[in-house]
Amino acid sequence: MKRFMNEEKGFTLIEMMIVLLVITILLIITIPNISKHNSTINNKGCEALKKMVEAQVQAFSIEHQRLPESVDELISNGYLKEENSSCPNGEKITIDNNGKVL
């Protein structure tokens, strides 16, 4: 019976610790890269949101024959949702007198 116990295959505690160490090192390497690119992702998301708001300004002006006074007017008329009034990076979206989105 004792001989069968020695023939069993499996992972030892040392092998499991080495695997956990490798996974931890990989996480330590990747997390800073993700946070570094987070601002770039937010800025690109802001640019895309501004282009969408510009398209909604054009749709509003075609339908109402005038430019909207503000982003709030686009929201109240159903052209935008409330969460589209500011960028993912926290920048507030505004519309100037010429209908340009800033």
PDB file as gemmi writes it, atoms N, CA and C in Angstrom:
CRYST1    1.000    1.000    1.000  90.00  90.00  90.00 P 1                      
ATOM      1  N   MET A   1       0.814  -1.191   0.000  1.00  0.00           N  
ATOM      2  CA  MET A   1       0.000   0.000   0.000  1.00  0.00           C  
ATOM      3  C   MET A   1       0.865   1.265   0.000  1.00  0.00           C  
ATOM      4  N   LYS A   2       1.967   1.210   0.682  1.00  0.00           N  
ATOM      5  CA  LYS A   2       2.857   2.357   0.765  1.00  0.00           C  
ATOM      6  C   LYS A   2       3.461   2.688  -0.594  1.00  0.00           C  
ATOM      7  N   ARG A   3       3.699   1.670  -1.406  1.00  0.00           N  
ATOM      8  CA  ARG A   3       4.296   1.876  -2.715  1.00  0.00           C  
ATOM      9  C   ARG A   3       3.376   2.656  -3.635  1.00  0.00           C  
ATOM     10  N   PHE A   4       2.057   2.496  -3.542  1.00  0.00           N  
ATOM     11  CA  PHE A   4       1.100   3.206  -4.388  1.00  0.00           C  
ATOM     12  C   PHE A   4       1.059   4.698  -4.076  1.00  0.00           C  
ATOM     13  N   MET A   5       1.277   5.090  -2.864  1.00  0.00           N  
ATOM     14  CA  MET A   5       1.251   6.495  -2.471  1.00  0.00           C  
ATOM     15  C   MET A   5       2.388   7.269  -3.145  1.00  0.00           C  
ATOM     16  N   ASN A   6       3.526   6.660  -3.323  1.00  0.00           N  
ATOM     17  CA  ASN A   6       4.675   7.322  -3.929  1.00  0.00           C  
ATOM     18  C   ASN A   6       4.539   7.462  -5.440  1.00  0.00           C  
ATOM     19  N   GLU A   7       3.680   6.672  -6.075  1.00  0.00           N  
ATOM     20  CA  GLU A   7       3.541   6.698  -7.517  1.00  0.00           C  
ATOM     21  C   GLU A   7       2.482   7.697  -8.001  1.00  0.00           C  
ATOM     22  N   GLU A   8       1.760   8.328  -7.116  1.00  0.00           N  
ATOM     23  CA  GLU A   8       0.721   9.268  -7.524  1.00  0.00           C  
ATOM     24  C   GLU A   8       1.345  10.531  -8.100  1.00  0.00           C  
ATOM     25  N   LYS A   9       0.732  11.012  -9.176  1.00  0.00           N  
ATOM     26  CA  LYS A   9       1.216  12.228  -9.829  1.00  0.00           C  
ATOM     27  C   LYS A   9       0.413  13.415  -9.318  1.00  0.00           C  
ATOM     28  N   GLY A  10       1.030  14.569  -9.224  1.00  0.00           N  
ATOM     29  CA  GLY A  10       0.355  15.778  -8.779  1.00  0.00           C  
ATOM     30  C   GLY A  10       1.362  16.908  -8.625  1.00  0.00           C  
ATOM     31  N   PHE A  11       0.818  18.080  -8.322  1.00  0.00           N  
ATOM     32  CA  PHE A  11       1.680  19.248  -8.141  1.00  0.00           C  
ATOM     33  C   PHE A  11       2.117  19.337  -6.691  1.00  0.00           C  
ATOM     34  N   THR A  12       3.357  19.708  -6.483  1.00  0.00           N  
ATOM     35  CA  THR A  12       3.836  19.924  -5.127  1.00  0.00           C  
ATOM     36  C   THR A  12       3.562  21.367  -4.726  1.00  0.00           C  
ATOM     37  N   LEU A  13       3.706  21.645  -3.485  1.00  0.00           N  
ATOM     38  CA  LEU A  13       3.497  23.000  -2.980  1.00  0.00           C  
ATOM     39  C   LEU A  13       4.488  23.966  -3.618  1.00  0.00           C  
ATOM     40  N   ILE A  14       5.710  23.556  -3.816  1.00  0.00           N  
ATOM     41  CA  ILE A  14       6.730  24.408  -4.438  1.00  0.00           C  
ATOM     42  C   ILE A  14       6.321  24.755  -5.870  1.00  0.00           C  
ATOM     43  N   GLU A  15       5.831  23.777  -6.622  1.00  0.00           N  
ATOM     44  CA  GLU A  15       5.403  24.039  -7.998  1.00  0.00           C  
ATOM     45  C   GLU A  15       4.240  25.028  -8.042  1.00  0.00           C  
ATOM     46  N   MET A  16       3.307  24.883  -7.147  1.00  0.00           N  
ATOM     47  CA  MET A  16       2.172  25.813  -7.083  1.00  0.00           C  
ATOM     48  C   MET A  16       2.633  27.223  -6.704  1.00  0.00           C  
ATOM     49  N   MET A  17       3.584  27.331  -5.798  1.00  0.00           N  
ATOM     50  CA  MET A  17       4.114  28.639  -5.401  1.00  0.00           C  
ATOM     51  C   MET A  17       4.825  29.310  -6.571  1.00  0.00           C  
ATOM     52  N   ILE A  18       5.545  28.546  -7.368  1.00  0.00           N  
ATOM     53  CA  ILE A  18       6.248  29.100  -8.534  1.00  0.00           C  
ATOM     54  C   ILE A  18       5.232  29.622  -9.554  1.00  0.00           C  
ATOM     55  N   VAL A  19       4.157  28.884  -9.786  1.00  0.00           N  
ATOM     56  CA  VAL A  19       3.109  29.327 -10.712  1.00  0.00           C  
ATOM     57  C   VAL A  19       2.476  30.630 -10.210  1.00  0.00           C  
ATOM     58  N   LEU A  20       2.170  30.702  -8.933  1.00  0.00           N  
ATOM     59  CA  LEU A  20       1.601  31.927  -8.362  1.00  0.00           C  
ATOM     60  C   LEU A  20       2.570  33.096  -8.464  1.00  0.00           C  
ATOM     61  N   LEU A  21       3.860  32.840  -8.289  1.00  0.00           N  
ATOM     62  CA  LEU A  21       4.868  33.887  -8.420  1.00  0.00           C  
ATOM     63  C   LEU A  21       4.908  34.419  -9.848  1.00  0.00           C  
ATOM     64  N   VAL A  22       4.860  33.537 -10.835  1.00  0.00           N  
ATOM     65  CA  VAL A  22       4.882  33.962 -12.240  1.00  0.00           C  
ATOM     66  C   VAL A  22       3.636  34.795 -12.561  1.00  0.00           C  
ATOM     67  N   ILE A  23       2.465  34.356 -12.096  1.00  0.00           N  
ATOM     68  CA  ILE A  23       1.227  35.106 -12.334  1.00  0.00           C  
ATOM     69  C   ILE A  23       1.300  36.481 -11.680  1.00  0.00           C  
ATOM     70  N   THR A  24       1.832  36.549 -10.472  1.00  0.00           N  
ATOM     71  CA  THR A  24       1.964  37.830  -9.773  1.00  0.00           C  
ATOM     72  C   THR A  24       2.891  38.776 -10.529  1.00  0.00           C  
ATOM     73  N   ILE A  25       3.985  38.267 -11.021  1.00  0.00           N  
ATOM     74  CA  ILE A  25       4.920  39.102 -11.785  1.00  0.00           C  
ATOM     75  C   ILE A  25       4.254  39.630 -13.049  1.00  0.00           C  
ATOM     76  N   LEU A  26       3.505  38.787 -13.745  1.00  0.00           N  
ATOM     77  CA  LEU A  26       2.799  39.235 -14.951  1.00  0.00           C  
ATOM     78  C   LEU A  26       1.783  40.328 -14.628  1.00  0.00           C  
ATOM     79  N   LEU A  27       1.075  40.199 -13.527  1.00  0.00           N  
ATOM     80  CA  LEU A  27       0.117  41.231 -13.126  1.00  0.00           C  
ATOM     81  C   LEU A  27       0.817  42.538 -12.776  1.00  0.00           C  
ATOM     82  N   ILE A  28       1.933  42.440 -12.094  1.00  0.00           N  
ATOM     83  CA  ILE A  28       2.691  43.645 -11.731  1.00  0.00           C  
ATOM     84  C   ILE A  28       3.174  44.378 -12.982  1.00  0.00           C  
ATOM     85  N   ILE A  29       3.493  43.641 -14.018  1.00  0.00           N  
ATOM     86  CA  ILE A  29       3.968  44.254 -15.262  1.00  0.00           C  
ATOM     87  C   ILE A  29       2.814  44.889 -16.039  1.00  0.00           C  
ATOM     88  N   THR A  30       1.654  44.227 -16.098  1.00  0.00           N  
ATOM     89  CA  THR A  30       0.562  44.707 -16.958  1.00  0.00           C  
ATOM     90  C   THR A  30      -0.274  45.817 -16.349  1.00  0.00           C  
ATOM     91  N   ILE A  31      -0.468  45.862 -15.051  1.00  0.00           N  
ATOM     92  CA  ILE A  31      -1.346  46.875 -14.438  1.00  0.00           C  
ATOM     93  C   ILE A  31      -0.850  48.301 -14.685  1.00  0.00           C  
ATOM     94  N   PRO A  32       0.430  48.625 -14.531  1.00  0.00           N  
ATOM     95  CA  PRO A  32       0.862  49.996 -14.849  1.00  0.00           C  
ATOM     96  C   PRO A  32       0.655  50.373 -16.313  1.00  0.00           C  
ATOM     97  N   ASN A  33       0.809  49.421 -17.224  1.00  0.00           N  
ATOM     98  CA  ASN A  33       0.590  49.711 -18.639  1.00  0.00           C  
ATOM     99  C   ASN A  33      -0.870  50.045 -18.911  1.00  0.00           C  
ATOM    100  N   ILE A  34      -1.765  49.359 -18.259  1.00  0.00           N  
ATOM    101  CA  ILE A  34      -3.192  49.629 -18.444  1.00  0.00           C  
ATOM    102  C   ILE A  34      -3.534  51.012 -17.924  1.00  0.00           C  
ATOM    103  N   SER A  35      -3.040  51.368 -16.750  1.00  0.00           N  
ATOM    104  CA  SER A  35      -3.351  52.684 -16.199  1.00  0.00           C  
ATOM    105  C   SER A  35      -2.677  53.809 -16.993  1.00  0.00           C  
ATOM    106  N   LYS A  36      -1.514  53.526 -17.597  1.00  0.00           N  
ATOM    107  CA  LYS A  36      -0.830  54.535 -18.407  1.00  0.00           C  
ATOM    108  C   LYS A  36      -1.647  54.847 -19.664  1.00  0.00           C  
ATOM    109  N   HIS A  37      -2.262  53.848 -20.246  1.00  0.00           N  
ATOM    110  CA  HIS A  37      -3.033  54.035 -21.468  1.00  0.00           C  
ATOM    111  C   HIS A  37      -4.457  54.502 -21.186  1.00  0.00           C  
ATOM    112  N   ASN A  38      -4.862  54.536 -19.933  1.00  0.00           N  
ATOM    113  CA  ASN A  38      -6.211  54.944 -19.575  1.00  0.00           C  
ATOM    114  C   ASN A  38      -6.500  56.383 -20.011  1.00  0.00           C  
ATOM    115  N   SER A  39      -5.559  57.291 -19.830  1.00  0.00           N  
ATOM    116  CA  SER A  39      -5.782  58.683 -20.234  1.00  0.00           C  
ATOM    117  C   SER A  39      -5.883  58.802 -21.752  1.00  0.00           C  
ATOM    118  N   THR A  40      -5.109  58.026 -22.478  1.00  0.00           N  
ATOM    119  CA  THR A  40      -5.193  58.032 -23.944  1.00  0.00           C  
ATOM    120  C   THR A  40      -6.555  57.528 -24.395  1.00  0.00           C  
ATOM    121  N   ILE A  41      -7.034  56.484 -23.753  1.00  0.00           N  
ATOM    122  CA  ILE A  41      -8.351  55.932 -24.082  1.00  0.00           C  
ATOM    123  C   ILE A  41      -9.434  56.960 -23.797  1.00  0.00           C  
ATOM    124  N   ASN A  42      -9.355  57.643 -22.659  1.00  0.00           N  
ATOM    125  CA  ASN A  42     -10.351  58.663 -22.322  1.00  0.00           C  
ATOM    126  C   ASN A  42     -10.323  59.830 -23.304  1.00  0.00           C  
ATOM    127  N   ASN A  43      -9.137  60.247 -23.740  1.00  0.00           N  
ATOM    128  CA  ASN A  43      -9.036  61.348 -24.704  1.00  0.00           C  
ATOM    129  C   ASN A  43      -9.624  60.965 -26.055  1.00  0.00           C  
ATOM    130  N   LYS A  44      -9.375  59.748 -26.499  1.00  0.00           N  
ATOM    131  CA  LYS A  44      -9.950  59.292 -27.773  1.00  0.00           C  
ATOM    132  C   LYS A  44     -11.463  59.159 -27.644  1.00  0.00           C  
ATOM    133  N   GLY A  45     -11.930  58.725 -26.494  1.00  0.00           N  
ATOM    134  CA  GLY A  45     -13.371  58.649 -26.260  1.00  0.00           C  
ATOM    135  C   GLY A  45     -14.005  60.027 -26.271  1.00  0.00           C  
ATOM    136  N   CYS A  46     -13.297  61.021 -25.769  1.00  0.00           N  
ATOM    137  CA  CYS A  46     -13.791  62.403 -25.776  1.00  0.00           C  
ATOM    138  C   CYS A  46     -13.896  62.926 -27.204  1.00  0.00           C  
ATOM    139  N   GLU A  47     -12.881  62.642 -28.024  1.00  0.00           N  
ATOM    140  CA  GLU A  47     -12.931  63.072 -29.424  1.00  0.00           C  
ATOM    141  C   GLU A  47     -14.118  62.448 -30.146  1.00  0.00           C  
ATOM    142  N   ALA A  48     -14.363  61.170 -29.913  1.00  0.00           N  
ATOM    143  CA  ALA A  48     -15.486  60.486 -30.559  1.00  0.00           C  
ATOM    144  C   ALA A  48     -16.820  61.058 -30.078  1.00  0.00           C  
ATOM    145  N   LEU A  49     -16.910  61.359 -28.785  1.00  0.00           N  
ATOM    146  CA  LEU A  49     -18.143  61.935 -28.245  1.00  0.00           C  
ATOM    147  C   LEU A  49     -18.402  63.316 -28.826  1.00  0.00           C  
ATOM    148  N   LYS A  50     -17.357  64.112 -28.997  1.00  0.00           N  
ATOM    149  CA  LYS A  50     -17.518  65.442 -29.586  1.00  0.00           C  
ATOM    150  C   LYS A  50     -18.011  65.355 -31.028  1.00  0.00           C  
ATOM    151  N   LYS A  51     -17.512  64.377 -31.780  1.00  0.00           N  
ATOM    152  CA  LYS A  51     -17.980  64.200 -33.159  1.00  0.00           C  
ATOM    153  C   LYS A  51     -19.448  63.791 -33.186  1.00  0.00           C  
ATOM    154  N   MET A  52     -19.857  62.959 -32.222  1.00  0.00           N  
ATOM    155  CA  MET A  52     -21.252  62.562 -32.156  1.00  0.00           C  
ATOM    156  C   MET A  52     -22.138  63.759 -31.809  1.00  0.00           C  
ATOM    157  N   VAL A  53     -21.668  64.598 -30.887  1.00  0.00           N  
ATOM    158  CA  VAL A  53     -22.436  65.798 -30.518  1.00  0.00           C  
ATOM    159  C   VAL A  53     -22.524  66.745 -31.713  1.00  0.00           C  
ATOM    160  N   GLU A  54     -21.437  66.873 -32.493  1.00  0.00           N  
ATOM    161  CA  GLU A  54     -21.478  67.706 -33.703  1.00  0.00           C  
ATOM    162  C   GLU A  54     -22.544  67.199 -34.676  1.00  0.00           C  
ATOM    163  N   ALA A  55     -22.645  65.887 -34.810  1.00  0.00           N  
ATOM    164  CA  ALA A  55     -23.665  65.315 -35.692  1.00  0.00           C  
ATOM    165  C   ALA A  55     -25.068  65.626 -35.162  1.00  0.00           C  
ATOM    166  N   GLN A  56     -25.240  65.610 -33.856  1.00  0.00           N  
ATOM    167  CA  GLN A  56     -26.546  65.912 -33.274  1.00  0.00           C  
ATOM    168  C   GLN A  56     -26.874  67.399 -33.399  1.00  0.00           C  
ATOM    169  N   VAL A  57     -25.850  68.247 -33.341  1.00  0.00           N  
ATOM    170  CA  VAL A  57     -26.059  69.684 -33.572  1.00  0.00           C  
ATOM    171  C   VAL A  57     -26.565  69.907 -34.994  1.00  0.00           C  
ATOM    172  N   GLN A  58     -25.974  69.212 -35.953  1.00  0.00           N  
ATOM    173  CA  GLN A  58     -26.423  69.337 -37.337  1.00  0.00           C  
ATOM    174  C   GLN A  58     -27.849  68.820 -37.501  1.00  0.00           C  
ATOM    175  N   ALA A  59     -28.170  67.701 -36.857  1.00  0.00           N  
ATOM    176  CA  ALA A  59     -29.530  67.162 -36.943  1.00  0.00           C  
ATOM    177  C   ALA A  59     -30.528  68.136 -36.324  1.00  0.00           C  
ATOM    178  N   PHE A  60     -30.165  68.737 -35.198  1.00  0.00           N  
ATOM    179  CA  PHE A  60     -31.037  69.720 -34.540  1.00  0.00           C  
ATOM    180  C   PHE A  60     -31.255  70.922 -35.455  1.00  0.00           C  
ATOM    181  N   SER A  61     -30.160  71.416 -36.063  1.00  0.00           N  
ATOM    182  CA  SER A  61     -30.287  72.610 -36.904  1.00  0.00           C  
ATOM    183  C   SER A  61     -31.107  72.328 -38.165  1.00  0.00           C  
ATOM    184  N   ILE A  62     -31.034  71.130 -38.703  1.00  0.00           N  
ATOM    185  CA  ILE A  62     -31.852  70.779 -39.867  1.00  0.00           C  
ATOM    186  C   ILE A  62     -33.329  70.739 -39.478  1.00  0.00           C  
ATOM    187  N   GLU A  63     -33.614  70.159 -38.321  1.00  0.00           N  
ATOM    188  CA  GLU A  63     -35.007  70.010 -37.903  1.00  0.00           C  
ATOM    189  C   GLU A  63     -35.616  71.316 -37.412  1.00  0.00           C  
ATOM    190  N   HIS A  64     -34.845  72.155 -36.728  1.00  0.00           N  
ATOM    191  CA  HIS A  64     -35.385  73.374 -36.108  1.00  0.00           C  
ATOM    192  C   HIS A  64     -34.989  74.661 -36.834  1.00  0.00           C  
ATOM    193  N   GLN A  65     -34.200  74.569 -37.898  1.00  0.00           N  
ATOM    194  CA  GLN A  65     -33.719  75.711 -38.680  1.00  0.00           C  
ATOM    195  C   GLN A  65     -32.968  76.741 -37.827  1.00  0.00           C  
ATOM    196  N   ARG A  66     -32.317  76.282 -36.796  1.00  0.00           N  
ATOM    197  CA  ARG A  66     -31.469  77.135 -35.954  1.00  0.00           C  
ATOM    198  C   ARG A  66     -30.509  76.231 -35.179  1.00  0.00           C  
ATOM    199  N   LEU A  67     -29.462  76.853 -34.656  1.00  0.00           N  
ATOM    200  CA  LEU A  67     -28.497  76.098 -33.858  1.00  0.00           C  
ATOM    201  C   LEU A  67     -28.987  75.977 -32.420  1.00  0.00           C  
ATOM    202  N   PRO A  68     -28.661  74.902 -31.744  1.00  0.00           N  
ATOM    203  CA  PRO A  68     -29.027  74.805 -30.327  1.00  0.00           C  
ATOM    204  C   PRO A  68     -28.212  75.794 -29.502  1.00  0.00           C  
ATOM    205  N   GLU A  69     -28.811  76.274 -28.431  1.00  0.00           N  
ATOM    206  CA  GLU A  69     -28.102  77.237 -27.577  1.00  0.00           C  
ATOM    207  C   GLU A  69     -27.066  76.565 -26.682  1.00  0.00           C  
ATOM    208  N   SER A  70     -27.321  75.306 -26.319  1.00  0.00           N  
ATOM    209  CA  SER A  70     -26.405  74.607 -25.419  1.00  0.00           C  
ATOM    210  C   SER A  70     -26.591  73.099 -25.558  1.00  0.00           C  
ATOM    211  N   VAL A  71     -25.729  72.370 -24.888  1.00  0.00           N  
ATOM    212  CA  VAL A  71     -25.848  70.916 -24.846  1.00  0.00           C  
ATOM    213  C   VAL A  71     -27.130  70.531 -24.113  1.00  0.00           C  
ATOM    214  N   ASP A  72     -27.512  71.330 -23.118  1.00  0.00           N  
ATOM    215  CA  ASP A  72     -28.734  71.049 -22.361  1.00  0.00           C  
ATOM    216  C   ASP A  72     -29.967  71.061 -23.264  1.00  0.00           C  
ATOM    217  N   GLU A  73     -29.971  71.926 -24.269  1.00  0.00           N  
ATOM    218  CA  GLU A  73     -31.096  71.966 -25.201  1.00  0.00           C  
ATOM    219  C   GLU A  73     -31.140  70.689 -26.048  1.00  0.00           C  
ATOM    220  N   LEU A  74     -29.979  70.172 -26.415  1.00  0.00           N  
ATOM    221  CA  LEU A  74     -29.935  68.906 -27.141  1.00  0.00           C  
ATOM    222  C   LEU A  74     -30.458  67.765 -26.272  1.00  0.00           C  
ATOM    223  N   ILE A  75     -30.108  67.802 -24.997  1.00  0.00           N  
ATOM    224  CA  ILE A  75     -30.559  66.760 -24.063  1.00  0.00           C  
ATOM    225  C   ILE A  75     -32.073  66.849 -23.868  1.00  0.00           C  
ATOM    226  N   SER A  76     -32.582  68.058 -23.651  1.00  0.00           N  
ATOM    227  CA  SER A  76     -34.019  68.215 -23.384  1.00  0.00           C  
ATOM    228  C   SER A  76     -34.877  67.871 -24.600  1.00  0.00           C  
ATOM    229  N   ASN A  77     -34.328  68.005 -25.818  1.00  0.00           N  
ATOM    230  CA  ASN A  77     -35.074  67.655 -27.027  1.00  0.00           C  
ATOM    231  C   ASN A  77     -34.836  66.213 -27.477  1.00  0.00           C  
ATOM    232  N   GLY A  78     -34.089  65.454 -26.701  1.00  0.00           N  
ATOM    233  CA  GLY A  78     -33.897  64.033 -26.990  1.00  0.00           C  
ATOM    234  C   GLY A  78     -32.799  63.711 -27.980  1.00  0.00           C  
ATOM    235  N   TYR A  79     -31.946  64.665 -28.299  1.00  0.00           N  
ATOM    236  CA  TYR A  79     -30.848  64.405 -29.230  1.00  0.00           C  
ATOM    237  C   TYR A  79     -29.658  63.748 -28.535  1.00  0.00           C  
ATOM    238  N   LEU A  80     -29.515  63.993 -27.252  1.00  0.00           N  
ATOM    239  CA  LEU A  80     -28.433  63.407 -26.457  1.00  0.00           C  
ATOM    240  C   LEU A  80     -29.000  62.882 -25.150  1.00  0.00           C  
ATOM    241  N   LYS A  81     -28.257  61.954 -24.551  1.00  0.00           N  
ATOM    242  CA  LYS A  81     -28.597  61.492 -23.203  1.00  0.00           C  
ATOM    243  C   LYS A  81     -27.831  62.349 -22.197  1.00  0.00           C  
ATOM    244  N   GLU A  82     -28.304  62.352 -20.984  1.00  0.00           N  
ATOM    245  CA  GLU A  82     -27.704  63.165 -19.914  1.00  0.00           C  
ATOM    246  C   GLU A  82     -26.217  62.865 -19.737  1.00  0.00           C  
ATOM    247  N   GLU A  83     -25.827  61.585 -19.828  1.00  0.00           N  
ATOM    248  CA  GLU A  83     -24.422  61.212 -19.598  1.00  0.00           C  
ATOM    249  C   GLU A  83     -23.507  61.660 -20.725  1.00  0.00           C  
ATOM    250  N   ASN A  84     -24.058  62.166 -21.826  1.00  0.00           N  
ATOM    251  CA  ASN A  84     -23.233  62.631 -22.945  1.00  0.00           C  
ATOM    252  C   ASN A  84     -22.880  64.113 -22.835  1.00  0.00           C  
ATOM    253  N   SER A  85     -23.125  64.724 -21.700  1.00  0.00           N  
ATOM    254  CA  SER A  85     -22.826  66.147 -21.564  1.00  0.00           C  
ATOM    255  C   SER A  85     -21.382  66.411 -21.157  1.00  0.00           C  
ATOM    256  N   SER A  86     -20.660  65.357 -20.776  1.00  0.00           N  
ATOM    257  CA  SER A  86     -19.244  65.534 -20.460  1.00  0.00           C  
ATOM    258  C   SER A  86     -18.453  64.314 -20.932  1.00  0.00           C  
ATOM    259  N   CYS A  87     -17.186  64.538 -21.181  1.00  0.00           N  
ATOM    260  CA  CYS A  87     -16.298  63.497 -21.703  1.00  0.00           C  
ATOM    261  C   CYS A  87     -15.911  62.506 -20.612  1.00  0.00           C  
ATOM    262  N   PRO A  88     -15.407  61.325 -21.015  1.00  0.00           N  
ATOM    263  CA  PRO A  88     -14.919  60.360 -20.034  1.00  0.00           C  
ATOM    264  C   PRO A  88     -13.760  60.890 -19.189  1.00  0.00           C  
ATOM    265  N   ASN A  89     -12.996  61.840 -19.734  1.00  0.00           N  
ATOM    266  CA  ASN A  89     -11.879  62.395 -18.969  1.00  0.00           C  
ATOM    267  C   ASN A  89     -12.310  63.565 -18.079  1.00  0.00           C  
ATOM    268  N   GLY A  90     -13.621  63.847 -18.012  1.00  0.00           N  
ATOM    269  CA  GLY A  90     -14.149  64.881 -17.139  1.00  0.00           C  
ATOM    270  C   GLY A  90     -14.338  66.227 -17.799  1.00  0.00           C  
ATOM    271  N   GLU A  91     -13.886  66.372 -19.029  1.00  0.00           N  
ATOM    272  CA  GLU A  91     -13.995  67.637 -19.756  1.00  0.00           C  
ATOM    273  C   GLU A  91     -15.461  67.906 -20.108  1.00  0.00           C  
ATOM    274  N   LYS A  92     -15.922  69.127 -19.867  1.00  0.00           N  
ATOM    275  CA  LYS A  92     -17.307  69.500 -20.166  1.00  0.00           C  
ATOM    276  C   LYS A  92     -17.443  69.853 -21.637  1.00  0.00           C  
ATOM    277  N   ILE A  93     -18.496  69.351 -22.276  1.00  0.00           N  
ATOM    278  CA  ILE A  93     -18.742  69.634 -23.688  1.00  0.00           C  
ATOM    279  C   ILE A  93     -19.624  70.875 -23.788  1.00  0.00           C  
ATOM    280  N   THR A  94     -19.207  71.817 -24.626  1.00  0.00           N  
ATOM    281  CA  THR A  94     -19.985  73.035 -24.854  1.00  0.00           C  
ATOM    282  C   THR A  94     -20.128  73.280 -26.351  1.00  0.00           C  
ATOM    283  N   ILE A  95     -21.099  74.128 -26.691  1.00  0.00           N  
ATOM    284  CA  ILE A  95     -21.340  74.509 -28.085  1.00  0.00           C  
ATOM    285  C   ILE A  95     -21.188  76.020 -28.180  1.00  0.00           C  
ATOM    286  N   ASP A  96     -20.361  76.502 -29.133  1.00  0.00           N  
ATOM    287  CA  ASP A  96     -20.215  77.958 -29.288  1.00  0.00           C  
ATOM    288  C   ASP A  96     -21.347  78.501 -30.154  1.00  0.00           C  
ATOM    289  N   ASN A  97     -21.321  79.797 -30.415  1.00  0.00           N  
ATOM    290  CA  ASN A  97     -22.389  80.461 -31.179  1.00  0.00           C  
ATOM    291  C   ASN A  97     -22.474  80.008 -32.638  1.00  0.00           C  
ATOM    292  N   ASN A  98     -21.386  79.457 -33.150  1.00  0.00           N  
ATOM    293  CA  ASN A  98     -21.359  78.997 -34.530  1.00  0.00           C  
ATOM    294  C   ASN A  98     -21.730  77.519 -34.665  1.00  0.00           C  
ATOM    295  N   GLY A  99     -22.083  76.882 -33.553  1.00  0.00           N  
ATOM    296  CA  GLY A  99     -22.447  75.474 -33.573  1.00  0.00           C  
ATOM    297  C   GLY A  99     -21.262  74.530 -33.481  1.00  0.00           C  
ATOM    298  N   LYS A 100     -20.079  75.076 -33.201  1.00  0.00           N  
ATOM    299  CA  LYS A 100     -18.887  74.230 -33.061  1.00  0.00           C  
ATOM    300  C   LYS A 100     -18.836  73.662 -31.651  1.00  0.00           C  
ATOM    301  N   VAL A 101     -18.563  72.366 -31.587  1.00  0.00           N  
ATOM    302  CA  VAL A 101     -18.497  71.681 -30.299  1.00  0.00           C  
ATOM    303  C   VAL A 101     -17.093  71.824 -29.742  1.00  0.00           C  
ATOM    304  N   LEU A 102     -17.002  72.284 -28.508  1.00  0.00           N  
ATOM    305  CA  LEU A 102     -15.713  72.476 -27.826  1.00  0.00           C  
ATOM    306  C   LEU A 102     -15.584  71.511 -26.669  1.00  0.00           C  
TER     307      LEU A 102                                                      
END                                                                             
